[in-house]
Amino acid sequence: MRNAWLATIGVAAALVGGCSTAPFVGYRNGPVTLYIGDVRHICAAGGSTNRGCTMRYPNGRIEVYCADGDYECLAHELRHVADPTWEHDLDHRNVSAR
C-alpha cells in the first residue's frame, strides 16, 4: 500500500510540476482511463525500464498508461486491471502475439 501511495504522490507532483500538457491521449470507459503516448514521466516511479503502469485510486478509478504501439505493455497492464491480485511472473516470460 505504501508503494501505491508513493506512486500517487509522484504522479500528483508531476502533474502540478508542469506535466498537465503531457504528450499522450486518454480514452475513458467507465472507471478506467487508458493513456497512450509518452508516459515515461508518469511511470518513472516504477524504475527506468518501466514501459507502462496501472494506478488504482480509492474512489475506484483506474488509470492505465502505455506507450503508443506497445501492445505487450497494454496486455500486461490490462492483466493488472482484470485481476488486481495478479503478480508478475517469476520466470519473466514476455507476452507473445497469438
mmCIF file of the C-alpha atoms, coordinates in Angstrom:
data_MODEL
# 
_entry.id   MODEL 
# 
loop_
_atom_site.group_PDB 
_atom_site.id 
_atom_site.type_symbol 
_atom_site.label_atom_id 
_atom_site.label_alt_id 
_atom_site.label_comp_id 
_atom_site.label_asym_id 
_atom_site.label_entity_id 
_atom_site.label_seq_id 
_atom_site.pdbx_PDB_ins_code 
_atom_site.Cartn_x 
_atom_site.Cartn_y 
_atom_site.Cartn_z 
_atom_site.occupancy 
_atom_site.B_iso_or_equiv 
_atom_site.pdbx_formal_charge 
_atom_site.auth_seq_id 
_atom_site.auth_comp_id 
_atom_site.auth_asym_id 
_atom_site.auth_atom_id 
_atom_site.pdbx_PDB_model_num 
ATOM 1  C CA . MET A 1 1  ? 0.000   0.000   0.000   1.00 0.00 ? 1  MET A CA 1 
ATOM 2  C CA . ARG A 1 2  ? 2.890   2.335   0.730   1.00 0.00 ? 2  ARG A CA 1 
ATOM 3  C CA . ASN A 1 3  ? 4.265   1.927   -2.827  1.00 0.00 ? 3  ASN A CA 1 
ATOM 4  C CA . ALA A 1 4  ? 0.867   2.810   -4.280  1.00 0.00 ? 4  ALA A CA 1 
ATOM 5  C CA . TRP A 1 5  ? 0.716   5.900   -2.073  1.00 0.00 ? 5  TRP A CA 1 
ATOM 6  C CA . LEU A 1 6  ? 4.200   6.998   -3.125  1.00 0.00 ? 6  LEU A CA 1 
ATOM 7  C CA . ALA A 1 7  ? 3.329   6.453   -6.804  1.00 0.00 ? 7  ALA A CA 1 
ATOM 8  C CA . THR A 1 8  ? 0.155   8.514   -6.397  1.00 0.00 ? 8  THR A CA 1 
ATOM 9  C CA . ILE A 1 9  ? 2.091   11.335  -4.730  1.00 0.00 ? 9  ILE A CA 1 
ATOM 10 C CA . GLY A 1 10 ? 4.698   11.174  -7.506  1.00 0.00 ? 10 GLY A CA 1 
ATOM 11 C CA . VAL A 1 11 ? 2.060   11.483  -10.205 1.00 0.00 ? 11 VAL A CA 1 
ATOM 12 C CA . ALA A 1 12 ? 0.388   14.379  -8.429  1.00 0.00 ? 12 ALA A CA 1 
ATOM 13 C CA . ALA A 1 13 ? 3.716   16.181  -8.091  1.00 0.00 ? 13 ALA A CA 1 
ATOM 14 C CA . ALA A 1 14 ? 4.499   15.599  -11.778 1.00 0.00 ? 14 ALA A CA 1 
ATOM 15 C CA . LEU A 1 15 ? 1.145   16.977  -12.845 1.00 0.00 ? 15 LEU A CA 1 
ATOM 16 C CA . VAL A 1 16 ? 1.486   20.036  -10.638 1.00 0.00 ? 16 VAL A CA 1 
ATOM 17 C CA . GLY A 1 17 ? 5.057   20.476  -11.863 1.00 0.00 ? 17 GLY A CA 1 
ATOM 18 C CA . GLY A 1 18 ? 4.041   21.210  -15.420 1.00 0.00 ? 18 GLY A CA 1 
ATOM 19 C CA . CYS A 1 19 ? 3.049   17.902  -16.966 1.00 0.00 ? 19 CYS A CA 1 
ATOM 20 C CA . SER A 1 20 ? -0.576  18.889  -17.359 1.00 0.00 ? 20 SER A CA 1 
ATOM 21 C CA . THR A 1 21 ? 0.018   19.129  -21.100 1.00 0.00 ? 21 THR A CA 1 
ATOM 22 C CA . ALA A 1 22 ? 1.578   15.668  -21.229 1.00 0.00 ? 22 ALA A CA 1 
ATOM 23 C CA . PRO A 1 23 ? 2.181   14.160  -24.681 1.00 0.00 ? 23 PRO A CA 1 
ATOM 24 C CA . PHE A 1 24 ? -0.412  11.403  -24.506 1.00 0.00 ? 24 PHE A CA 1 
ATOM 25 C CA . VAL A 1 25 ? -4.045  10.807  -25.411 1.00 0.00 ? 25 VAL A CA 1 
ATOM 26 C CA . GLY A 1 26 ? -6.625  9.483   -22.956 1.00 0.00 ? 26 GLY A CA 1 
ATOM 27 C CA . TYR A 1 27 ? -9.589  7.181   -23.604 1.00 0.00 ? 27 TYR A CA 1 
ATOM 28 C CA . ARG A 1 28 ? -12.148 6.726   -20.837 1.00 0.00 ? 28 ARG A CA 1 
ATOM 29 C CA . ASN A 1 29 ? -14.716 3.972   -20.377 1.00 0.00 ? 29 ASN A CA 1 
ATOM 30 C CA . GLY A 1 30 ? -16.453 3.895   -17.011 1.00 0.00 ? 30 GLY A CA 1 
ATOM 31 C CA . PRO A 1 31 ? -13.923 3.921   -14.166 1.00 0.00 ? 31 PRO A CA 1 
ATOM 32 C CA . VAL A 1 32 ? -10.992 3.009   -16.447 1.00 0.00 ? 32 VAL A CA 1 
ATOM 33 C CA . THR A 1 33 ? -8.947  5.557   -18.406 1.00 0.00 ? 33 THR A CA 1 
ATOM 34 C CA . LEU A 1 34 ? -6.288  4.401   -20.876 1.00 0.00 ? 34 LEU A CA 1 
ATOM 35 C CA . TYR A 1 35 ? -3.474  6.837   -21.680 1.00 0.00 ? 35 TYR A CA 1 
ATOM 36 C CA . ILE A 1 36 ? -1.375  6.215   -24.809 1.00 0.00 ? 36 ILE A CA 1 
ATOM 37 C CA . GLY A 1 37 ? 1.773   8.148   -25.681 1.00 0.00 ? 37 GLY A CA 1 
ATOM 38 C CA . ASP A 1 38 ? 4.981   9.210   -23.982 1.00 0.00 ? 38 ASP A CA 1 
ATOM 39 C CA . VAL A 1 39 ? 4.158   8.017   -20.467 1.00 0.00 ? 39 VAL A CA 1 
ATOM 40 C CA . ARG A 1 40 ? 7.714   7.555   -19.136 1.00 0.00 ? 40 ARG A CA 1 
ATOM 41 C CA . HIS A 1 41 ? 7.476   10.567  -16.824 1.00 0.00 ? 41 HIS A CA 1 
ATOM 42 C CA . ILE A 1 42 ? 4.241   9.217   -15.304 1.00 0.00 ? 42 ILE A CA 1 
ATOM 43 C CA . CYS A 1 43 ? 5.545   5.670   -14.753 1.00 0.00 ? 43 CYS A CA 1 
ATOM 44 C CA . ALA A 1 44 ? 9.070   6.676   -13.687 1.00 0.00 ? 44 ALA A CA 1 
ATOM 45 C CA . ALA A 1 45 ? 8.425   5.764   -10.035 1.00 0.00 ? 45 ALA A CA 1 
ATOM 46 C CA . GLY A 1 46 ? 8.486   2.075   -11.005 1.00 0.00 ? 46 GLY A CA 1 
ATOM 47 C CA . GLY A 1 47 ? 12.019  2.118   -12.386 1.00 0.00 ? 47 GLY A CA 1 
ATOM 48 C CA . SER A 1 48 ? 13.918  3.041   -15.513 1.00 0.00 ? 48 SER A CA 1 
ATOM 49 C CA . THR A 1 49 ? 12.712  0.049   -17.547 1.00 0.00 ? 49 THR A CA 1 
ATOM 50 C CA . ASN A 1 50 ? 9.028   0.825   -16.937 1.00 0.00 ? 50 ASN A CA 1 
ATOM 51 C CA . ARG A 1 51 ? 7.157   0.977   -20.245 1.00 0.00 ? 51 ARG A CA 1 
ATOM 52 C CA . GLY A 1 52 ? 3.779   1.355   -18.591 1.00 0.00 ? 52 GLY A CA 1 
ATOM 53 C CA . CYS A 1 53 ? 1.919   1.322   -15.323 1.00 0.00 ? 53 CYS A CA 1 
ATOM 54 C CA . THR A 1 54 ? -1.503  0.955   -13.742 1.00 0.00 ? 54 THR A CA 1 
ATOM 55 C CA . MET A 1 55 ? -2.745  3.206   -10.981 1.00 0.00 ? 55 MET A CA 1 
ATOM 56 C CA . ARG A 1 56 ? -5.744  2.499   -8.764  1.00 0.00 ? 56 ARG A CA 1 
ATOM 57 C CA . TYR A 1 57 ? -7.441  5.147   -6.675  1.00 0.00 ? 57 TYR A CA 1 
ATOM 58 C CA . PRO A 1 58 ? -9.561  4.693   -3.514  1.00 0.00 ? 58 PRO A CA 1 
ATOM 59 C CA . ASN A 1 59 ? -12.647 6.004   -5.352  1.00 0.00 ? 59 ASN A CA 1 
ATOM 60 C CA . GLY A 1 60 ? -12.476 3.038   -7.781  1.00 0.00 ? 60 GLY A CA 1 
ATOM 61 C CA . ARG A 1 61 ? -10.921 4.927   -10.673 1.00 0.00 ? 61 ARG A CA 1 
ATOM 62 C CA . ILE A 1 62 ? -8.178  3.089   -12.618 1.00 0.00 ? 62 ILE A CA 1 
ATOM 63 C CA . GLU A 1 63 ? -5.629  4.657   -14.973 1.00 0.00 ? 63 GLU A CA 1 
ATOM 64 C CA . VAL A 1 64 ? -3.560  2.585   -17.409 1.00 0.00 ? 64 VAL A CA 1 
ATOM 65 C CA . TYR A 1 65 ? -0.510  4.147   -19.114 1.00 0.00 ? 65 TYR A CA 1 
ATOM 66 C CA . CYS A 1 66 ? 1.338   2.644   -22.118 1.00 0.00 ? 66 CYS A CA 1 
ATOM 67 C CA . ALA A 1 67 ? 3.494   3.888   -24.966 1.00 0.00 ? 67 ALA A CA 1 
ATOM 68 C CA . ASP A 1 68 ? 1.891   4.272   -28.377 1.00 0.00 ? 68 ASP A CA 1 
ATOM 69 C CA . GLY A 1 69 ? 2.102   0.969   -30.271 1.00 0.00 ? 69 GLY A CA 1 
ATOM 70 C CA . ASP A 1 70 ? 3.404   -1.044  -27.304 1.00 0.00 ? 70 ASP A CA 1 
ATOM 71 C CA . TYR A 1 71 ? 0.823   -3.838  -27.341 1.00 0.00 ? 71 TYR A CA 1 
ATOM 72 C CA . GLU A 1 72 ? 2.818   -6.043  -24.983 1.00 0.00 ? 72 GLU A CA 1 
ATOM 73 C CA . CYS A 1 73 ? 2.640   -3.272  -22.379 1.00 0.00 ? 73 CYS A CA 1 
ATOM 74 C CA . LEU A 1 74 ? -1.083  -2.872  -22.970 1.00 0.00 ? 74 LEU A CA 1 
ATOM 75 C CA . ALA A 1 75 ? -1.724  -6.607  -22.499 1.00 0.00 ? 75 ALA A CA 1 
ATOM 76 C CA . HIS A 1 76 ? 0.409   -6.603  -19.346 1.00 0.00 ? 76 HIS A CA 1 
ATOM 77 C CA . GLU A 1 77 ? -1.300  -3.591  -17.773 1.00 0.00 ? 77 GLU A CA 1 
ATOM 78 C CA . LEU A 1 78 ? -4.779  -4.827  -18.689 1.00 0.00 ? 78 LEU A CA 1 
ATOM 79 C CA . ARG A 1 79 ? -3.957  -8.033  -16.849 1.00 0.00 ? 79 ARG A CA 1 
ATOM 80 C CA . HIS A 1 80 ? -3.450  -5.917  -13.730 1.00 0.00 ? 80 HIS A CA 1 
ATOM 81 C CA . VAL A 1 81 ? -6.888  -4.364  -14.288 1.00 0.00 ? 81 VAL A CA 1 
ATOM 82 C CA . ALA A 1 82 ? -8.624  -7.700  -14.901 1.00 0.00 ? 82 ALA A CA 1 
ATOM 83 C CA . ASP A 1 83 ? -7.044  -9.388  -11.884 1.00 0.00 ? 83 ASP A CA 1 
ATOM 84 C CA . PRO A 1 84 ? -5.875  -6.981  -9.154  1.00 0.00 ? 84 PRO A CA 1 
ATOM 85 C CA . THR A 1 85 ? -4.324  -9.877  -7.213  1.00 0.00 ? 85 THR A CA 1 
ATOM 86 C CA . TRP A 1 86 ? -2.115  -10.975 -10.146 1.00 0.00 ? 86 TRP A CA 1 
ATOM 87 C CA . GLU A 1 87 ? 1.603   -10.711 -9.504  1.00 0.00 ? 87 GLU A CA 1 
ATOM 88 C CA . HIS A 1 88 ? 4.358   -10.624 -12.095 1.00 0.00 ? 88 HIS A CA 1 
ATOM 89 C CA . ASP A 1 89 ? 5.504   -13.963 -13.449 1.00 0.00 ? 89 ASP A CA 1 
ATOM 90 C CA . LEU A 1 90 ? 8.585   -15.243 -11.696 1.00 0.00 ? 90 LEU A CA 1 
ATOM 91 C CA . ASP A 1 91 ? 10.109  -16.594 -14.909 1.00 0.00 ? 91 ASP A CA 1 
ATOM 92 C CA . HIS A 1 92 ? 9.952   -13.161 -16.619 1.00 0.00 ? 92 HIS A CA 1 
ATOM 93 C CA . ARG A 1 93 ? 8.374   -14.502 -19.799 1.00 0.00 ? 93 ARG A CA 1 
ATOM 94 C CA . ASN A 1 94 ? 7.088   -11.934 -22.256 1.00 0.00 ? 94 ASN A CA 1 
ATOM 95 C CA . VAL A 1 95 ? 3.575   -11.716 -23.619 1.00 0.00 ? 95 VAL A CA 1 
ATOM 96 C CA . SER A 1 96 ? 3.590   -13.057 -27.157 1.00 0.00 ? 96 SER A CA 1 
ATOM 97 C CA . ALA A 1 97 ? 1.352   -12.418 -30.144 1.00 0.00 ? 97 ALA A CA 1 
ATOM 98 C CA . ARG A 1 98 ? -1.119  -15.216 -30.860 1.00 0.00 ? 98 ARG A CA 1 
# 
